[in-house]
Amino acid sequence: MELFAEQALLPDGWRRNVRISVSSAGRFDAILPDVEMPDRAIRKAIVVPSQLSLHSHAFQRGMAGLAESRQNPADTFWTWRRLMYQLAHRISPEQMQDIASYLYMEMLTAGYTQVAEFHYLHHAQGGASYGQVAEMSLRLGEAAHAVGIGLTLLPTLYERGGFDGRPLQEAQERFATTPELIEKIISETRSAWSETPLLSVGLGLHSLRAVNLKTVADLLSAQTGPVHIHVAEQQKEVEECIASVGARPVEYLLSQADVGERWCLVHATHLSSSEVVDMARSGAVAGLCPITEANLGDGLFPLASYMNAGGRFGIGSDSNVLISPWEELRTLEYGQRLFTQTRCAALPAEALGSTGGWLYRQALDGGRRACGLESWGLVVGARADLCVLDEELLPLPYLQDDAVLDAAVFGSRQPPVKDVLCGGQWRVRDGRHLNHDAVTAAFRRTVRVLLDL
């Protein structure tokens, strides 16, 4: 396949008249700027690397918008969590696949072509194992394969109900796992997906309150892929961690585990100044989910101080209440502006230039690392993933270079995506996924049954 981009975002910046060649194996085998348009090439106006959602709970797409009614005067994350548990208690493997297929289709349409699925819903109702222990994981893989998105599955360990070692609640029984069971699920999924290039496997540790770090050393050393963990999302978690182990969550994690570049610390919202620096120096990626963090009232990540210390971040869709990488980046920046009462607040100290361009590039790099991918973007050898932006959905015509990304992040009322290529195959054309009707119909049938509508 030959594409020709009038302007394209390459690793060294925006270039004009770019020839993009895609191999039969679904990888870029030539990226040539400043050339004439080849015969039979497909002409596109604006081409950018597609984004990565480094943190997703697919099943929660089935409750989007249903947790926005106050249940008591002190409604918080913890009351939202009870509603989420009610959904998790009911969902079947077939329903999981239908919901995930719809979600992953939405992601592609919005401009994501890779998702890291933080997956802890492993068992049947009542907590019994399925005949194939990786049943739920394999359903997620089927969903991703069917719609054509890259998936980094993170089978997630969930051992206990709190820092004090209390047992899991009845509502959490479908999550209960041991390191040995997680190893088995990882092995089964890797074996099943060995011939499927868009699917890969890492490891999830639910949180410090749900995992005893002393029991996971062997599991961590046996795995070579990315490792993700929720940490310091809520003030209550910080307080309980200090009461239990005498240290703050990120402080404790860094002291107890060999946290490095393959790690993604999801949320990490409530950090001390020393934790900010130590986390940045560790090489781990901060997994920021601004829409979900705003929706749940989590708080604001200390982005400026973290980036000034050399940190890396990527974005995740998390609860999947709204699917848009552009909105994630806008929410991230606007939260920082409101907190600091300045503009262009995400940029590191003394940095000049485009805020949208900087945010977009940082999220690409952090997302690639967190998803365990060696290369990403419009570069020879990388998987052939890209987005063609829709000029009609940008707020102004004739935009060039990073003004495109500033407009797309801050001035577009919807994801300004026209076409999406993933693994060398067109998945979205003219803003519509190729399997839109069938995937949508299955999702609607499932939600109607699942929610008794």
Secondary structure, DSSP 4 states (H G I P E B T S, - for coil): -EEEEEEEEETTEEEEEEEEEE-TTSBEEEEE-S-PPPTTPEEEEEEEPPEEEEEE-GGGGGGTTTT-S-SSTT--HHHHHHHHHHHHHH--HHHHHHHHHHHHHHHHHHTEEEEEEEE---S-TTSPPPSSTTHHHHHHHHHHHHHT-EEEEEEEE---SSTT-PPPPGGGGGG---HHHHHHHHHHHHHHTTT-TTEEE-EEEEETTT--GGG-HHHHHH--S-EEEEES-SHHHHHHHHHHHSS-HHHHHHHHS---TTEEEEE--S--HHHHHHHHHHTPEEEE-HHHHHHHT-----HHHHHHTT-EEEE--BT-SS--HHHHHHHHHHHHHHHHT-SSTTSPTT--S-HHHHHHHHHHHHHHHHTT-S--SSSTTSB--EEEE-GGGSSSSS--THHHHHHHHHT-SS--EEEEEETTEEEEETTEETTHHHHHHHHHHHHHHHTT-
